[in-house]
């Protein structure tokens, strides 16, 4: 998990993204798909491409 590799808490990542800790938890557990804007923020925070973080669903 990218957040754990950085040794960040859910609260710390949430603060970096400008969202709630509950939102980070929901993304991590697959209960919430982030908006495109939030996906780009996640990519920037981790220095990755969106495609390196998210995989499309199988059709």
N, C-alpha and C positions, 0 to 999 in steps of 0.2 A: 504494500500500500504506500503510495507516494507520501502521504502525510506522515506516516510512521517513520519513513526513511529520513525525513527532515527533523524528526523528534518534536513535531508540533502537536499540540492538543487540538481537539476539534474546535475549541473556543478560539485558539490562536489562528487557525486557518480561517474560521468564520470572520474574524476581525480583519484579516488580510483581504477577504473577498467582499466584505460589507454585507454579510448575511448572518442569520442566526446559527447557533450551534446545532439546533434541530435540523436546519437545512443541510448542513454538512453531514450529519448523521443519516438523514434520509437519502442523500446521494450515495453515500458509502454502502448503505444496505440495499440499494436498488429500488427503494420505494418512491424515488423522485428523479425525474430526468430534468437536468438543469436547462434553462433557456440557453439560446445560442450566446447571448451576451455573457451569461455566467460561465458557460463552457470556455469562452475566450479568456475570461478572467482567470479561471483555473489553469489554463495552459500558460498564461503569462506568469502566474505566481510560481509555477514549477519549471518554467523555462522550457516547455515542451510544445509540440504541435497538438492540436485537438485530437488528431488521429492517433497520437501516441497515448492518449488518456482514455478515449472512448472508442468503442468498436460498434459498428452498425449491427442492428439485430439481423439475425438470419431470416431470410425470406421464406 
